[in-house]
Amino acid sequence: MGSGGRKGRKGGGGGGWQWAPVEGSTPKSARLNKLMKKLDELGIEGHEAKGGQYNKLLCPMCKGGDSGEHSLSLHISEDGTSAVWLCFRGKCGWQGNTMVELLFIVVGFGSLLAAANAQSSFGKLNKMMTSGKRELTEKSLGLEPLCNELLAYFAERMITAETLRRNYVMQKTFGNQIVIAFTYMRNGVLTSCKYRDVTKKFWQEADTERIFYGLDDIKNASDIIIVEGEIDKLAMEEAGLHNCVSVPDGAPPKVSDKGVPSPDKDTKYQFLWNCKEYFEKASRIILATDGDPPGQALSEELARRFGRERCWRVKWPKKNDFDYYKDANEVLMYLGPEKLKETIDNAEIYPIQGLFSFRDYFHEIDAYYDMALGDELGVSTGWRCLDEYYNVVPGELTIVTGVPNSGKSEWIDALLCNLNESVGWKFALCSMENKVREHARKLLEKHIKKPFFDVRCENDSLPNIKWVLDLAKAAVLRHGVRGLVIDPYNELDHQRLSSMCARILLENMSSVGANLCPEKEVQSDQEEKGVQSGWGSRTFLQLISKDFVAHLLIHEYIELWLPGNFRGTETEYVSQMLTMVKRFAQHHSCHVWFVAHPRQLHNWVGNAPNLYDISGSAHFINKCDNGIVVHRNRDPEAGPIDRVQICVRKVRNKVAGTIGDTYLTYKRITGEFVEPFEPKH
């Protein structure tokens, strides 16, 4: 093509233009030849080899999206030594430059390419792109007042001629078409210009400073509205809202998974940093971006840079049962300026992790008031005398304590059986002081209300040692028993179920609970590692997901040894452990009972301990939702020795109970706890 040295378009497999030496080439044409070759190597095609010219081309990175629009603006310098380009599609934003016999850099949206001889960075590129900005005038750009056809186009979108004049919206002729020209002003000076044709394709003047559209309207504003497009900014003005600007480049496809880069490297949002002084005094920044996913991604990216604490966001009105209006101009067109202003006035505080409004939980609070789940006030314990003080609420933590042999573990087992029978709850039992078979026996006795072993004492009197040894001898001969344990010697479970009844109960044991016993899994190395609460939480989670276990019992805190790698104090460990347990309970809506021993009580005279007597830390009472002390009478002169005092010492949730005491009667034969005046079975 003349002296430029170009000879035809690219052929099959050539990957660019075909070049041939041209005699008599001038220095400028030689530079253009080299420049065109570099552009072709980058995939930028369809341009003319003329200096000082703008080209509207197909972006090789995004291919113009689904519509195939020519969104890449390419400018070749007058002397033919350099070219600068920018894709104006918000989902692409590819930009860069190349220079003859100089370094060449390409910057993609989130990526950096450099030639072998290029040693640069985003900061150098930004300096290169922002230095030597062009001075623009309406005359140099060939801008003209809007014609009647374009005025009618805006009128259909409820934008008046007066608003267009105030914002210097003009037109420009490109070939045989007229396009809209949105002029970007700073302090009344034309800084840049963005164009839009009838097919909604955008491009912008190269070598200009990137700023917000409508920047002069937010000088000294305390509230600033940010929208996604120039027409949305004009729509805001129709609603009487002048303190509004628009981003120049549209929205990204999604929120970046990387942190916010430093200002000199934040090329996609350089327009924000170029205008940062306009936002420094603003107390409220209202993000009114489009309601689609890219618009919400833009809102998040802006909030990350301005600070979420300063930001508010707009929720566009509903269009029907399923859809919402997309942006400000759509609301203006279909609902009018009053509704648009009302929508902005009702902007919500931008969400910050960990900071909420009661409005966000309206439906949950409403369901709580209506008791939609049925257990909001707690589930009955099965003992009417205790329900006045204590009910079981899912998601809470109950600490149970008492001096040794007070019956706290037996009472917990009885409570679980009551809940299983009344509401069908299932449980996971983590009991370090009980073997599985022993715990199963205790639960079966309470569940069936009969003794497990066929052992009797006349009139429920305590057995003497001869009677016990006689039965033990028979057991050795008949069953091969090799040891005998009496725990304690003055109490013994006495009567045995029939073998058929016991077998039926064992087959249905899953209806009562699952027993978590670490003895087989960690007993060999528990002296070194201990049974840690982390083991328990993982195991309980597996049970919940597989077997729908509803609630959890941890027997004997004293058995949950500190892990070998823990370097803090016992108090710190207890705090961390209880925090883990409470989070587990709340997350899975699972009630947790935690049985903990009191510390050694000096000069103890037989009265019930309190929650602050628990060994290890005051965190047990501080962090629990409910605190219960189980205490058994040991003095026959003070009352029946089978009377057990249930002391409710803490109830955080007042709708589920209150502080107080009640009494239950312990039936030694079956391990049941009954109300004092309940007839014996």
Number of C-alpha atoms within 10 A of each C-alpha: 9 9 15 19 21 21 14 11 12 14 10 6 6 9 12 20 18 14 16 11 11 15 8 9 15 12 11 15 23 20 20 27 23 18 22 29 18 18 18 16 13 15 15 20 18 12 17 14 18 18 18 12 14 19 16 19 20 21 28 14 17 18 16 21 15 7 9 12 19 20 25 29 22 26 23 27 17 13 14 23 21 22 25 19 25 24 30 24 23 19 18 26 25 23 22 22 21 20 20 18 11 11 15 21 22 19 19 17 16 13 9 13 14 14 11 8 10 12 11 15 16 17 15 14 20 16 12 14 18 14 12 11 14 14 12 15 14 13 8 8 13 12 18 15 16 21 12 9 10 17 15 15 12 16 13 11 16 19 23 17 15 10 14 18 12 9 19 18 21 22 22 20 14 10 6 5 9 18 21 24 25 22 22 25 20 17 10 9 13 16 20 24 27 20 19 17 16 12 9 10 17 24 22 24 21 22 19 20 21 24 25 23 28 23 19 19 19 18 15 15 19 15 17 23 25 22 27 24 21 21 19 25 26 28 28 24 19 22 18 12 18 19 21 28 25 23 22 23 25 22 26 22 16 15 15 13 6 7 7 12 11 10 14 15 16 17 22 17 19 17 18 22 18 14 15 13 12 19 20 12 13 16 13 17 26 24 28 28 30 25 18 14 14 19 23 21 20 26 28 21 19 18 21 14 14 16 13 17 15 15 26 22 23 23 20 23 16 12 13 8 6 6 10 15 19 18 25 29 25 17 24 22 16 14 14 16 22 13 15 27 19 11 18 22 11 14 17 15 18 22 15 11 7 5 7 12 9 9 9 9 11 11 11 13 13 11 13 15 10 11 12 11 9 10 15 17 18 17 18 21 20 19 18 12 16 21 18 17 22 31 23 24 23 20 18 22 27 24 24 30 30 27 23 13 13 19 20 25 24 19 20 19 23 23 20 26 27 20 19 17 15 13 10 14 18 23 30 23 22 21 22 19 14 16 14 17 10 11 16 19 20 20 24 25 25 24 22 16 15 19 23 25 17 13 15 16 13 7 6 11 8 15 16 11 10 9 10 15 12 10 11 16 13 12 15 13 10 9 9 10 12 9 8 11 6 10 10 8 12 10 12 16 21 19 17 18 17 12 12 8 12 18 12 10 18 13 9 12 16 14 16 24 23 20 21 20 19 17 16 7 9 14 14 10 10 14 11 12 15 17 21 16 20 14 11 18 15 11 14 23 15 13 17 18 10 9 15 13 21 21 23 25 23 22 23 18 20 14 16 17 17 20 15 11 7 10 10 9 11 14 14 14 18 18 17 13 16 18 15 14 22 21 15 21 21 15 10 17 15 22 23 28 24 23 24 24 21 20 15 11 10 6 6 9 7 12 11 19 19 17 25 15 19 24 16 20 18 15 18 25 20 14 17 23 19 28 26 26 23 27 24 26 18 16 10 9 8 8 10 13 14 16 20 24 19 24 25 21 19 24 21 15 16 12 14 21 21 19 17 16 18 18 20 22 19 21 18 16 23 24 25 24 24 20 18 15 8 9 7 8 7
